[in-house]
C-alpha cells in the first residue's frame, strides 16, 4: 500500500516537472493554437488566457528575455517592434470607446517578457481581485513608450523598488476614470461600466 502511494506521488511529481511552475506558462501559451493571434520572425501575439478586459492581448518576443531587468540597449529595436505591433493590433482588432493601454507590469507574475495590450473597459469575469485591478490602473503598469525611453536614456530599465510595487497593489480600489474610491470589486466593476471620464 505504501509502495503504491509512493508510486502515485512520484507520478504526480513527474507530471509537475514536465509542466513546470505556473509562472512559466507563457512559453506554453505561445505555442497554443487557440490563443495565437499572429506571429512574425521576432514576436508572437496571443490572447491573454485570463483576460482582464474585453480585449486583452500579449506580445511576446521569441528571444528568451525573462523580464524588464534583463533588457539592454541592444533590445531597443525589438521593443520598438513590439510597440508597433501593439499599435497595429489596436487598429485592426480593438474597437473600444474606452481606450487602450499598451504596457508592462513593473513586477510581472509570469516569466518571459510580455507586453500587454488591454482595453480600458475592464469588463471581464477574470478581473477578480484588488491585485488584478491595481496591476493595471496604478504606476505598477508602465507604458511601453516609457520603457523604450528609459532604455534609450539609461541603457537599462530602472525598475521600481519591490516594496513600492507591493504597496501599489494594496492601494484602495479607485475608478481609473473618475478616481472615485469603491469598497469592493463588484461595486467597482459596476461603477466602471457606467463611468464616463471627467
ROSE-4610 file (N, C-alpha, C; in Angstrom, 1 decimal, always signed):
// ROSE-4610
residu = [X/X/X/X/X/X/X/X/X/X/X/X/X/X/X/X/X/X/X/X/X/X/X/X/X/X/X/X/X/X/X/X/X/X/X/X/X/X/X/X/X/X/X/X/X/X/X/X/X/X/X/X/X/X/X/X/X/X/X/X/X/X/X/X/X/X/X/X/X/X/X/X/X/X/X/X/X/X/X/X/X/X/X/X/X/X/X/X/X/X/X/X/X/X/X/X/X/X/X/X/X/X/X/X/X/X/X/X/X/X/X/X/X/X/X/X/X/X/X/X/X/X/X/X/X/X/X/X/X/X/X/X/X/X/X/X/X/X/X/X/X/X/X/X/X/X/X/X/X/X/X/X/X/X/X/X/X/X/X/X/X/X/X/X/X/X/X/X/X/X/X/X/X/X/X/X/X/X/X/X/X/X/X/X/X/X/X/X/X/X/X/X/X/X/X/X/X/X/X/X/X/X/X/X/X/X/X/X/X/X/X/X/X/X/X/X/X/X/X/X/X/X/X/X/X/X/X/X/X/X/X/X/X/X/X/X/X/X/X/X/X/X/X/X/X/X/X/X/X/X/X/X/X/X/X/X/X/X/X/X/X/X/X/X/X/X/X/X/X/X/X/X/X/X/X/X/X/X/X/X/X/X/X/X/X/X/X/X/X/X/X/X/X/X/X/X/X/X/X/X/X/X/X/X/X/X/X/X/X/X/X/X/X/X/X/X/X/X/X/X/X/X/X/X/X/X/X/X/X/X/X/X/X/X/X/X/X/X/X/X/X/X/X/X/X/X/X/X/X/X/X/X/X/X/X/X/X/X/X/X/X/X/X/X/X/X/X/X/X/X/X/X/X/X/X/X/X/X/X/X/X/X/X/X/X/X/X/X/X/X/X/X/X/X/X/X/X/X/X/X/X/X/X/X/X/X/X/X/X/X/X/X/X/X/X/X/X/X/X/X/X/X/X/X/X/X/X/X/X/X/X/X/X/X/X/X/X/X/X/X/X/X/X/X/X/X/X/X/X/X/X/X/X/X/X/X/X/X/X/X/X/X/X/X/X/X/X/X/X/X/X/X/X/X/X/X/X/X/X/X/X/X/X/X/X/X/X/X/X/X/X/X/X/X/X/X/X/X/X/X/X/X/X/X/X/X/X/X/X/X/X/X/X/X/X/X/X/X/X/X/X/X/X/X/X/X/X/X/X/X/X/X/X/X/X/X/X/X/X/X/X/X/X/X/X/X/X/X/X/X/X/X/X/X/X/X/X/X/X/X/X/X/X/X/X/X/X/X/X/X/X/X/X/X/X/X/X/X/X/X/X/X/X/X/X/X/X/X/X/X/X/X/X/X]
num = [1/1/1/2/2/2/3/3/3/4/4/4/5/5/5/6/6/6/7/7/7/8/8/8/9/9/9/10/10/10/11/11/11/12/12/12/13/13/13/14/14/14/15/15/15/16/16/16/17/17/17/18/18/18/19/19/19/20/20/20/21/21/21/22/22/22/23/23/23/24/24/24/25/25/25/26/26/26/27/27/27/28/28/28/29/29/29/30/30/30/31/31/31/32/32/32/33/33/33/34/34/34/35/35/35/36/36/36/37/37/37/38/38/38/39/39/39/40/40/40/41/41/41/42/42/42/43/43/43/44/44/44/45/45/45/46/46/46/47/47/47/48/48/48/49/49/49/50/50/50/51/51/51/52/52/52/53/53/53/54/54/54/55/55/55/56/56/56/57/57/57/58/58/58/59/59/59/60/60/60/61/61/61/62/62/62/63/63/63/64/64/64/65/65/65/66/66/66/67/67/67/68/68/68/69/69/69/70/70/70/71/71/71/72/72/72/73/73/73/74/74/74/75/75/75/76/76/76/77/77/77/78/78/78/79/79/79/80/80/80/81/81/81/82/82/82/83/83/83/84/84/84/85/85/85/86/86/86/87/87/87/88/88/88/89/89/89/90/90/90/91/91/91/92/92/92/93/93/93/94/94/94/95/95/95/96/96/96/97/97/97/98/98/98/99/99/99/100/100/100/101/101/101/102/102/102/103/103/103/104/104/104/105/105/105/106/106/106/107/107/107/108/108/108/109/109/109/110/110/110/111/111/111/112/112/112/113/113/113/114/114/114/115/115/115/116/116/116/117/117/117/118/118/118/119/119/119/120/120/120/121/121/121/122/122/122/123/123/123/124/124/124/125/125/125/126/126/126/127/127/127/128/128/128/129/129/129/130/130/130/131/131/131/132/132/132/133/133/133/134/134/134/135/135/135/136/136/136/137/137/137/138/138/138/139/139/139/140/140/140/141/141/141/142/142/142/143/143/143/144/144/144/145/145/145/146/146/146/147/147/147/148/148/148/149/149/149/150/150/150/151/151/151/152/152/152/153/153/153/154/154/154/155/155/155/156/156/156/157/157/157/158/158/158/159/159/159/160/160/160/161/161/161/162/162/162/163/163/163/164/164/164/165/165/165/166/166/166/167/167/167/168/168/168/169/169/169/170/170/170/171/171/171/172/172/172/173/173/173/174/174/174/175/175/175/176/176/176/177/177/177/178/178/178/179/179/179/180/180/180/181/181/181/182/182/182/183/183/183/184/184/184/185/185/185/186/186/186/187/187/187/188/188/188/189/189/189/190/190/190/191/191/191/192/192/192/193/193/193/194/194/194/195/195/195/196/196/196/197/197/197/198/198/198]
x = [+0.8/+0.0/+0.9/+1.9/+2.7/+3.5/+3.9/+4.6/+3.8/+2.5/+1.6/+1.4/+1.3/+1.1/+2.4/+3.6/+4.8/+4.9/+4.4/+4.5/+3.5/+2.4/+1.4/+2.0/+2.7/+3.3/+4.4/+5.2/+6.3/+5.7/+4.6/+3.9/+3.4/+2.8/+2.4/+3.6/+4.6/+5.8/+6.4/+6.4/+6.9/+6.1/+4.7/+3.8/+4.1/+4.3/+4.5/+5.8/+6.8/+8.1/+8.0/+7.2/+7.1/+6.4/+5.3/+4.5/+5.3/+6.1/+6.8/+6.0/+6.6/+5.9/+4.9/+3.8/+2.8/+3.3/+4.4/+4.9/+5.6/+5.9/+6.5/+5.4/+4.2/+3.1/+3.0/+3.6/+3.6/+4.3/+5.3/+6.0/+5.1/+4.3/+3.3/+2.2/+1.8/+0.7/+1.1/+2.4/+2.9/+2.8/+2.6/+2.5/+1.1/+0.2/-1.2/-2.0/-2.4/-3.1/-4.4/-5.0/-6.3/-6.1/-4.9/-4.5/-3.8/-3.2/-2.4/-3.2/-2.7/-3.4/-2.5/-1.2/-0.3/+1.1/+2.0/+3.5/+4.3/+5.5/+6.5/+7.8/+8.9/+10.2/+10.6/+10.1/+10.5/+9.6/+8.3/+7.3/+6.2/+5.5/+4.2/+3.2/+2.0/+0.9/-0.2/-0.6/-1.6/-2.7/-3.9/-4.9/-4.5/-4.7/-4.5/-5.4/-4.8/-5.6/-6.7/-6.4/-7.3/-7.5/-8.2/-8.2/-8.9/-8.3/-8.8/-9.7/-10.0/-10.9/-11.4/-12.3/-12.9/-11.9/-10.9/-9.7/-8.5/-7.8/-6.5/-5.6/-4.5/-3.5/-2.2/-1.3/+0.1/+1.0/+2.0/+3.0/+4.3/+4.8/+6.0/+7.1/+8.3/+9.5/+9.8/+10.2/+10.7/+12.0/+12.8/+14.0/+13.7/+14.5/+14.3/+14.8/+13.8/+14.1/+13.2/+13.7/+12.9/+12.0/+12.6/+11.8/+12.4/+11.9/+12.3/+13.8/+14.2/+15.5/+16.6/+16.2/+17.1/+17.3/+16.6/+16.7/+18.0/+18.6/+19.8/+19.5/+20.4/+20.2/+20.0/+20.6/+20.5/+19.1/+18.3/+16.9/+15.9/+16.5/+15.6/+14.8/+15.5/+14.7/+13.6/+13.8/+12.8/+11.6/+11.9/+10.9/+10.0/+10.7/+10.0/+9.1/+9.6/+8.8/+7.6/+7.8/+6.7/+5.6/+6.1/+5.1/+4.4/+5.1/+4.4/+3.4/+3.7/+2.7/+1.5/+1.7/+0.6/-0.3/+0.3/-0.5/-1.3/-0.7/-1.4/-2.5/-2.3/-3.3/-4.5/-4.2/-5.2/-6.1/-5.4/-6.2/-7.0/-6.5/-7.2/-8.2/-8.0/-8.8/-9.6/-9.2/-9.8/-10.7/-12.0/-12.8/-13.4/-12.7/-13.1/-13.2/-14.4/-14.6/-13.9/-13.6/-12.9/-11.4/-10.9/-9.4/-8.7/-7.4/-6.5/-5.2/-4.6/-3.2/-2.3/-1.1/+0.0/+1.1/+1.4/+2.4/+2.8/+3.7/+4.3/+4.0/+3.9/+3.8/+5.2/+5.3/+6.6/+7.3/+6.5/+7.0/+6.0/+6.1/+5.2/+5.2/+4.0/+4.0/+4.5/+4.4/+4.8/+6.1/+7.0/+8.3/+8.2/+9.0/+9.2/+8.5/+9.3/+8.9/+7.6/+6.6/+5.4/+4.8/+4.3/+3.7/+2.2/+1.5/+0.0/-0.6/-1.6/-2.4/-3.8/-4.4/-5.6/-6.6/-7.8/-8.8/-9.2/-9.6/-9.8/-11.3/-12.0/-13.4/-13.3/-12.3/-12.1/-13.3/-14.0/-15.2/-14.9/-14.6/-14.2/-14.4/-14.9/-15.1/-13.7/-12.6/-11.3/-10.7/-11.3/-10.9/-11.6/-10.8/-11.5/-11.0/-9.7/-9.1/-8.5/-8.3/-7.6/-6.3/-5.5/-4.2/-4.4/-5.4/-5.6/-5.9/-6.8/-7.2/-6.0/-5.3/-4.2/-3.0/-2.9/-1.7/-1.9/-3.1/-3.4/-3.7/-4.0/-4.5/-3.7/-2.5/-1.6/-0.3/+0.7/+2.1/+2.7/+2.1/+2.6/+2.5/+1.6/+1.5/+2.3/+3.3/+4.2/+4.0/+3.7/+3.5/+4.7/+4.5/+5.5/+6.5/+6.0/+6.8/+7.8/+7.3/+8.2/+9.3/+9.1/+10.1/+11.1/+10.7/+11.5/+12.4/+11.8/+12.5/+13.6/+13.2/+14.1/+15.3/+15.1/+16.2/+17.1/+16.5/+17.3/+18.2/+17.6/+18.4/+19.3/+19.1/+19.9/+20.6/+20.3/+20.9/+20.3/+19.4/+18.7/+17.4/+16.6/+15.3/+15.4/+15.1/+15.1/+13.8/+13.9/+12.7/+12.3/+11.0/+10.6/+11.0/+11.1/+11.5/+10.5/+10.9/+10.0/+9.0/+9.4/+8.5/+7.4/+7.8/+6.8/+5.8/+6.3/+5.5/+4.4/+4.8/+3.8/+2.8/+3.2/+2.3/+1.3/+1.8/+0.9/-0.3/+0.0/-1.0/-2.0/-1.6/-2.5/-3.3/-3.1/-3.9/-5.4/-6.1/-7.6/-8.1/-9.3/-9.9/-10.4/-9.9/-10.3/-10.6/-11.7/-12.1/-10.9/-10.5/-9.4/-9.8/-11.1/-11.6/-11.8/-12.7/-13.1/-12.4/-11.6/-10.8/-11.7/-13.0/-13.8/-13.4/-13.3/-12.9/-14.2/-14.0/-15.1/-14.7/-15.7/-15.3/-15.0/-15.6/-15.4/-15.2/-14.7/-14.5/-15.9/-16.9/-18.2/-18.7/-18.6/-19.1/-18.3/-16.9/-16.1/-16.4/-16.5/-16.8/-18.1/-19.1/-20.4/-20.3/-19.6/-19.3/-18.6/-17.6/-16.7/-17.6/-18.5/-19.3/-20.1/-20.4/-21.3/-20.5/-19.2/-18.5/-18.0/-18.1/-17.5/-16.4/-15.3/-14.1/-14.5/-14.1/-14.4/-13.2]
y = [-1.2/+0.0/+1.3/+1.3/+2.5/+2.6/+1.4/+1.4/+2.1/+1.7/+2.3/+3.8/+4.2/+5.6/+6.4/+5.8/+6.4/+6.5/+5.5/+5.5/+6.6/+6.7/+7.7/+9.1/+9.3/+10.6/+10.9/+9.9/+10.0/+10.4/+9.8/+10.1/+11.5/+12.0/+13.4/+14.3/+14.0/+14.9/+14.9/+13.8/+13.8/+14.7/+14.6/+15.4/+16.9/+17.2/+18.6/+19.1/+18.2/+18.6/+18.9/+18.1/+18.3/+19.6/+19.8/+21.1/+22.3/+22.2/+23.3/+24.2/+25.2/+26.1/+26.9/+27.3/+28.1/+29.4/+29.9/+31.2/+31.1/+29.8/+29.6/+29.3/+29.5/+29.2/+29.9/+31.1/+31.9/+31.2/+30.4/+29.7/+28.7/+28.0/+27.0/+27.8/+28.9/+29.7/+30.2/+30.5/+30.9/+29.9/+28.6/+27.5/+27.0/+27.6/+27.2/+27.8/+27.0/+27.5/+28.2/+27.9/+28.5/+29.9/+30.2/+31.6/+32.4/+31.8/+32.5/+33.5/+34.7/+35.7/+35.8/+36.0/+36.1/+36.0/+35.9/+35.9/+36.3/+36.7/+37.1/+36.5/+37.0/+36.5/+36.8/+37.9/+38.4/+38.1/+38.2/+38.1/+37.1/+36.8/+36.0/+36.9/+37.0/+37.7/+36.7/+36.7/+35.8/+36.5/+35.8/+36.3/+36.0/+36.9/+36.6/+35.4/+34.4/+33.2/+33.6/+34.6/+35.1/+36.6/+37.0/+38.4/+39.3/+40.4/+41.3/+42.4/+42.3/+43.3/+42.6/+43.3/+42.6/+42.3/+43.2/+43.0/+43.0/+41.8/+41.7/+40.8/+41.3/+40.6/+40.7/+39.7/+39.8/+39.7/+40.5/+40.4/+39.9/+38.8/+38.2/+38.0/+38.4/+38.1/+36.7/+36.2/+34.9/+34.6/+35.7/+35.6/+35.4/+34.7/+34.4/+35.5/+36.4/+37.5/+37.4/+37.1/+36.8/+38.0/+39.2/+40.3/+41.7/+42.7/+44.1/+44.3/+43.7/+43.9/+43.3/+42.4/+41.7/+42.5/+43.6/+44.4/+45.2/+45.2/+46.0/+46.9/+47.8/+48.8/+48.0/+46.9/+46.1/+45.6/+45.6/+45.2/+46.3/+47.5/+48.6/+48.4/+47.9/+47.6/+46.6/+45.6/+44.6/+45.3/+46.1/+46.8/+47.7/+48.4/+49.3/+48.5/+47.3/+46.4/+45.9/+45.6/+45.1/+46.2/+47.4/+48.6/+48.8/+48.7/+48.9/+47.8/+46.6/+45.5/+45.7/+46.3/+46.6/+47.7/+48.7/+49.7/+49.1/+48.3/+47.6/+46.8/+46.1/+45.2/+46.1/+47.2/+48.1/+48.6/+48.9/+49.5/+48.4/+47.2/+46.1/+45.3/+45.2/+44.2/+44.8/+46.0/+46.5/+47.8/+47.6/+48.8/+49.1/+49.9/+50.3/+51.7/+52.2/+53.6/+54.0/+53.0/+53.2/+53.5/+53.2/+53.4/+52.1/+52.2/+51.0/+51.5/+50.7/+51.0/+49.8/+50.2/+49.3/+49.4/+48.4/+48.5/+47.2/+47.3/+46.2/+46.3/+45.2/+45.2/+45.4/+46.2/+46.5/+45.2/+44.4/+43.1/+42.0/+41.5/+40.5/+39.2/+38.6/+37.3/+36.1/+36.4/+35.4/+35.6/+34.6/+34.7/+34.8/+35.5/+35.8/+37.2/+38.1/+39.4/+39.4/+40.2/+40.3/+41.7/+42.2/+43.5/+43.3/+44.0/+43.9/+45.0/+44.5/+45.5/+45.2/+46.2/+46.0/+47.1/+46.8/+47.8/+48.3/+49.5/+50.1/+50.0/+49.0/+48.8/+47.9/+47.1/+46.2/+45.3/+44.9/+44.1/+42.7/+41.9/+40.6/+39.8/+38.6/+37.7/+37.3/+37.5/+37.1/+38.2/+39.4/+40.5/+40.4/+39.8/+39.5/+40.1/+40.5/+40.9/+42.4/+42.9/+44.2/+44.2/+43.1/+43.0/+43.0/+42.3/+42.4/+43.9/+44.5/+45.9/+46.8/+46.8/+47.8/+47.5/+46.3/+46.0/+46.6/+47.1/+47.7/+49.2/+49.7/+51.0/+51.9/+51.5/+52.3/+52.4/+53.0/+53.1/+51.7/+50.7/+49.3/+48.9/+49.6/+49.3/+50.5/+50.1/+51.1/+51.1/+52.3/+52.4/+52.0/+51.3/+50.8/+51.9/+53.1/+54.2/+54.6/+54.6/+55.0/+54.0/+52.7/+51.7/+51.9/+52.2/+52.4/+53.7/+54.7/+56.0/+55.7/+54.9/+54.6/+53.9/+52.9/+52.1/+53.0/+53.9/+54.8/+55.7/+56.2/+57.2/+56.6/+55.3/+54.8/+53.4/+52.9/+51.6/+50.4/+50.7/+49.7/+50.2/+49.4/+49.8/+50.0/+51.2/+51.4/+50.8/+49.7/+49.0/+49.7/+49.7/+50.3/+49.4/+50.1/+49.4/+48.3/+47.1/+46.0/+46.3/+47.1/+47.5/+48.4/+49.3/+50.2/+49.4/+48.5/+47.7/+46.9/+46.4/+45.7/+46.7/+47.9/+48.9/+49.4/+49.5/+49.8/+48.8/+47.6/+46.5/+46.5/+47.2/+47.2/+48.5/+49.4/+50.7/+50.5/+51.4/+51.3/+51.2/+50.6/+50.4/+51.8/+52.3/+53.5/+53.4/+54.0/+54.0/+54.7/+54.1/+54.6/+55.9/+56.1/+57.3/+58.5/+58.3/+59.5/+59.5/+58.4/+58.3/+58.1/+57.8/+57.5/+56.2/+56.2/+55.0/+54.2/+52.9/+51.9/+50.8/+50.3/+49.4/+48.0/+47.5/+46.1/+46.0/+44.9/+44.7/+44.7/+44.0/+44.0/+45.5/+46.3/+47.6/+48.5/+48.2/+49.0/+48.6/+47.3/+46.9/+47.4/+47.4/+48.0/+49.5/+50.2/+51.6/+51.9/+51.1/+51.4/+51.2/+50.3/+50.1/+51.3/+52.1/+53.3/+54.6/+54.6/+55.8/+56.4/+57.7/+58.4/+59.3/+59.3/+60.1/+61.5/+62.1/+63.5/+64.4]
z = [+0.0/+0.0/+0.0/+0.9/+0.9/-0.4/-1.0/-2.2/-3.3/-3.4/-4.4/-4.2/-2.9/-2.7/-3.1/-2.8/-3.2/-4.7/-5.4/-6.9/-7.5/-6.8/-7.3/-7.1/-5.9/-5.6/-6.6/-7.0/-8.0/-9.3/-9.7/-10.9/-11.0/-9.9/-9.8/-9.9/-9.2/-9.3/-10.7/-11.4/-12.7/-13.7/-13.5/-14.3/-14.1/-12.8/-12.4/-13.0/-13.0/-13.5/-15.0/-15.7/-17.2/-17.5/-16.7/-16.9/-16.5/-15.4/-14.9/-14.0/-13.4/-12.5/-13.3/-12.7/-13.4/-13.9/-13.3/-13.8/-15.1/-15.6/-16.9/-17.9/-17.6/-18.5/-19.8/-19.9/-21.1/-22.3/-22.0/-23.1/-23.7/-22.9/-23.4/-24.2/-23.7/-24.3/-25.7/-25.8/-27.1/-28.2/-27.8/-28.8/-28.9/-28.2/-28.1/-29.3/-30.3/-31.5/-31.1/-30.0/-29.6/-29.1/-28.7/-28.2/-29.2/-30.2/-31.2/-32.0/-32.1/-33.0/-34.2/-34.1/-35.2/-34.7/-35.6/-35.3/-36.4/-36.2/-37.2/-36.8/-37.4/-37.1/-35.6/-35.1/-33.8/-32.6/-32.9/-31.8/-32.1/-31.0/-31.0/-30.3/-30.9/-30.3/-29.9/-28.7/-28.2/-27.5/-27.4/-26.5/-25.1/-24.1/-22.7/-22.3/-21.7/-21.3/-20.2/-19.4/-18.4/-18.5/-19.6/-19.9/-18.8/-18.6/-17.5/-18.1/-19.4/-20.1/-21.4/-22.1/-23.3/-24.3/-24.4/-25.3/-24.5/-24.5/-23.7/-24.5/-25.0/-25.8/-25.1/-25.4/-25.0/-26.2/-26.3/-27.3/-26.7/-27.1/-26.5/-27.5/-27.1/-28.0/-28.2/-29.3/-29.5/-28.8/-28.7/-27.9/-26.4/-25.8/-24.4/-23.5/-23.1/-22.2/-21.0/-19.9/-18.7/-18.2/-18.2/-17.6/-18.0/-17.5/-17.8/-17.3/-16.2/-15.7/-16.6/-17.5/-18.4/-19.7/-19.9/-21.1/-21.2/-22.4/-22.7/-23.9/-24.1/-25.3/-26.6/-26.7/-27.9/-28.2/-27.1/-27.3/-27.8/-27.9/-28.4/-29.6/-30.7/-31.9/-31.7/-30.9/-30.6/-29.8/-28.8/-28.0/-28.9/-29.8/-30.8/-31.7/-32.1/-33.0/-32.2/-31.0/-30.2/-30.0/-29.8/-29.7/-31.0/-32.1/-33.4/-33.6/-33.2/-33.4/-32.5/-31.3/-30.4/-31.0/-31.7/-32.3/-33.5/-34.3/-35.4/-34.9/-33.8/-33.2/-32.7/-32.1/-31.6/-32.8/-33.9/-35.0/-35.7/-35.8/-36.5/-35.7/-34.4/-33.6/-32.5/-32.0/-30.8/-31.2/-31.1/-31.3/-29.9/-29.2/-27.8/-27.6/-27.2/-26.9/-25.6/-24.8/-23.5/-23.6/-24.8/-25.0/-24.7/-25.0/-24.9/-24.3/-23.4/-22.9/-23.4/-23.6/-24.0/-23.0/-22.3/-21.3/-20.6/-19.7/-18.9/-17.4/-16.8/-15.3/-14.8/-13.7/-13.1/-12.6/-12.0/-11.5/-11.9/-13.1/-13.6/-12.9/-12.8/-12.1/-13.0/-14.3/-15.3/-15.8/-15.9/-16.5/-18.0/-18.6/-20.1/-20.3/-20.8/-21.1/-21.9/-21.6/-22.3/-22.2/-23.4/-23.5/-23.5/-22.6/-22.6/-23.5/-24.2/-25.0/-24.4/-23.7/-22.9/-23.0/-23.4/-23.5/-22.0/-21.9/-20.6/-20.1/-20.7/-20.1/-18.9/-18.8/-17.6/-17.4/-18.4/-18.3/-18.6/-17.5/-17.6/-16.4/-16.5/-15.2/-14.6/-15.4/-14.8/-14.0/-14.0/-13.2/-11.8/-10.9/-9.6/-8.3/-8.3/-7.1/-7.2/-6.0/-5.9/-6.6/-6.5/-7.1/-8.6/-9.2/-10.6/-11.0/-10.3/-10.6/-10.6/-9.4/-9.2/-10.1/-10.6/-11.5/-12.9/-13.2/-14.5/-14.4/-13.2/-13.0/-12.1/-11.7/-10.9/-11.7/-11.0/-11.6/-11.8/-11.2/-11.4/-12.9/-13.7/-15.1/-15.8/-16.5/-17.1/-18.6/-19.1/-20.6/-21.4/-22.5/-23.4/-23.8/-24.1/-24.6/-23.5/-22.2/-21.1/-20.9/-21.1/-21.1/-22.2/-23.4/-24.5/-24.2/-23.7/-23.4/-22.3/-21.3/-20.2/-20.7/-21.6/-22.2/-23.1/-23.8/-24.7/-23.9/-22.7/-21.9/-20.9/-20.5/-19.4/-19.8/-20.9/-21.4/-20.5/-19.7/-18.9/-18.4/-17.8/-17.3/-15.8/-15.3/-13.9/-13.3/-12.6/-12.1/-10.8/-10.5/-9.2/-8.1/-6.9/-5.7/-5.4/-5.0/-4.8/-3.7/-2.7/-1.6/-2.1/-3.0/-3.6/-4.5/-5.2/-6.1/-5.3/-4.1/-3.2/-2.7/-2.4/-1.8/-2.9/-4.2/-5.3/-5.4/-5.2/-5.4/-4.2/-3.1/-1.9/-1.9/-2.8/-2.8/-2.8/-2.3/-2.3/-3.7/-3.9/-5.2/-5.7/-6.8/-7.4/-8.8/-9.3/-10.7/-11.4/-12.5/-13.3/-14.1/-14.2/-14.9/-14.0/-13.0/-12.2/-10.9/-10.5/-9.3/-8.0/-8.2/-7.0/-6.4/-5.1/-4.3/-4.1/-4.3/-4.2/-3.2/-2.4/-1.3/-1.7/-2.8/-3.3/-4.8/-5.2/-6.7/-7.4/-6.9/-7.6/-7.8/-6.7/-6.8/-7.7/-7.7/-8.6/-10.1/-10.4/-11.7/-12.2/-11.4/-11.7/-12.0/-11.2/-11.4/-12.7/-13.0/-14.2/-15.5/-15.5/-16.7/-17.0/-16.1/-16.3/-16.2/-15.8/-15.5/-16.8/-17.0/-18.1/-17.5/-18.2/-17.7/-17.6/-16.5/-16.2/-16.7]
